[in-house]
Amino acid sequence: MSQSAQTNSLVKRLFGGSGVGTTVLILLVFYVLLLVVFSFLSPFFMTVRNMTSISSNIALIGLMAAAGTPLIIAGGLDLSVAAVAGLTGVIIALLHAAGIPIWFAVLAAIAVAVVVGIVNGILATYLRLNPLIVTLATMSIVTGVSLILTGGLSKPLLVDGFNWVGQGRIAGIPVPALLMLTVYIGLWLMMQKTHFGRYAFAVGGNPDASRLIGLPVDRTQITLYVMSAVSGALAGTVLAAMLGAAAPNAAGPHLLTVIAAIILGGTSLQGGRGSVWGTLVAVLILGTLNNGLTLMNVTSFWQDVTRGVVLILAVGFDGLRQRMA
């Protein structure tokens, strides 16, 4: 086998296809260039403290984008993930304040997220409703419930052991970053090494043909909606532990970044194509870009503009990939 063929084979095994793998490799090169540029622009950028800060801060976006990637690969979409993250923190804080042990409160919050995922899945699959509208509606409902429960105010959540999940370190690496990496490794193994992962690609590529050959199309998509909601719950748990408080709207502003990361990472909005590693590299790019702009004293208003532009470019890039394919 030639060197080129061996390289293509390795890329395909790691990233789920040579086309997606090429996208991931391009993103990695761009990320390295981004690191070099910001290193020259700010003397505070390439420091251990700042790199640690970046890895901790991107964990929230990375966790919300994680399970959203296989969901979009399978032809779904979840806009309620950030709202679920906010509700998770609220439920944990309220239950703990009522005397429930903190980890039982966390499990209860995750159970609520599972219910939200099941509702999204049933509405989008069995009832054949547009997933964009369905999850936009559940986003509004879940956000409203969070605000009703808290009166729009943050709830303190300072608990020994729990806050370590958001603020602690292992061998100098932030716990949120390690948790995020663990989730991505698990999802990669699922998508590349299991029948369920292959079902997700098949369902997203051609749901009608998948039904004809007997694949569990609806069950696959509902399961992925549940996984997306649980991913949001994990992000909400980390966020609450990181802040030491439950803020109902704290995760909401990150939704556009989450969607942009998934698309920029090579996952097609049309389904059937994507990579969790592409999403992770895109999360790194967007988190590093945000950090670098902050160090350069660029206002948050311009950072909002940047996120919008990146989302447009990501969608345009996805359309270009589809036409080339």
Residue, then its C-alpha position, 0 to 999 in steps of 0.5 A: m500500500s502506498q504512503s498516500a493510501q495509508t494516510n487516507s486509511l488512517v484519516k478515515r479510521l480516525f475521523g469517519g471518512s476521508g472527506v470529513g477527515t480532510t476538513v478536520l485536518i484543515l481545521l487543525v492547521f487553521y487552529v495552529l495558525l490562530l495560536v501563532v497569530f495570537s501569540f504575536l499579538s498578545p504576550f499573555f496569550m501563550t501562557v500556561r494560565n491562559m491555556t488552562s483558562i481556554s481549556s476550562n471555558i470551552a468545556l461548556i460549549g464542547l459538552m453542549a455540542a458533543a451529542g448534538t453532532p451525532l444527532i445532526i448526522a442522523g438528520g435531527l437538530d436540537l436548539s433546546v440544549a442550552a436551555v436544558a443546561g440552564l434548567t439543570g443548574v436550577i433544578i440542582a440548586l432548588l433540590h439541594a436547598a430543599g435538603i436533597p443530597i447534591w448528587f441525587a439532585v444532579l441525577a434528578a436534573i439529568a432525569v428531567a433532561v431525559v424527559v425533554g429529550i424524549v419529548n423532542g424525539i417523539l415530536a420530531t419523529y413519530l409526529r414528523l414535526n420540523p425539528l427546528i420548530v420543535t426544539l425552538a418551542t421546547m427551548s422557549i418552554v424550558t427557559g420559561v420554566s427556569l425563569i419561573l422557578t427562580g424568578g429570573l435570579s441566580k441561586p447560590l450553589l456552593v457545595d464541597g465536592f460538587n464545585w470541584v467538578g467545575q473548578g478542580r484540576i487533575a495533574g494541572i488540567p481542569v476537570p471540565a476539560l477532562l470530562m469533555l474529552t472523555v465524552y468525545i472519546g465515548l461518542w467517537l467509539m460509539m459512532q465508529k465502532t458500534h452498529f448504533g453509530r452506523y445506523a446514525f450515519a445511514v438514517g441521516g444519509n437516507p431515512d427512507a432507504s433505511r426504513l426499507i431495509g429495516l433499520p430502527v430510524d425513529r428509535t435511533q433519532i429519539t435516542l440521539y435526542v435524549m443523548s443531546a439533552v443529557s449532554g446539555a444536562l452535563a454542561g449545565t452541571v459543569l456550569a453550575a459547579m464552575l459558577g458556584a450558582a445556578a443562573p437560568n440564562a447563563a448557557g443561552p448566549h452560547l447556543l449560536t457558538v454550539i451550532a457554529a462549531i458543529i457545522l464548522g467541524g464538518t457535520s452536514l445540516q443535510g445529515g449523513r456526514g460528520s465527525v465528533w473530532g471535527t466538532l471538538v477542533a471547531v470548539l477549540i478554534l471558536g473558544t481560542l478566537n474568543n479568548g484572543l479577542t478578549l486579550m486584545n481588548v475587543t469588546s463583547f459586542w464585536q465578539d457577538v458580530t464575530r460569532g454571527v459571521v462565523l455561523i454564516l461562513a460555517v453554513g456557507f461552507d457546508g453548502l459548498r461541501q454539499r455541492m462539491a460532493 
